[in-house]
């Protein structure tokens, strides 16, 4: 399966996220879920291993965490102080409604 390179010049592709996805992580998620059914843990393991749809339900949150971790790893945060007026002016420029529950504070 080929995935597009949506991360631009980083050269990072979706395949790399899947390579970071391990069987141990899936097994751990199965074990955590099986603990909710005392005495039936083995049946739960067998159910997840034999049912791809149920297994996908365990894998999806793991993948989501991987994507979020990657985005946070690659993000470049630049902090700058702006006044409330400047912040609201940006919303007006892009056609958004200013946030009505924003309260001005004095520093």
C-alpha angles and dihedrals in degrees: 000000000000123000127196121251098247096162095075120214095000088085088220114143134190090252088069090060090054091050089057090053108096135193088234090063091051092047090050091052090049091050092049091050093044090056087070088067107053113203093015099071095118092051090051091051091049091047093053093045094050098041115064093190093056091044089053088056088060094043097049097070090045090053092045090054090050092052093047091047090050093049091049090047092052098039119110111206120201116188122205133165117241132174121245089251092055092047093050092044089060090055091051092050093056093044096253122136113249114249106264095204095057109117123201115237130190118227 
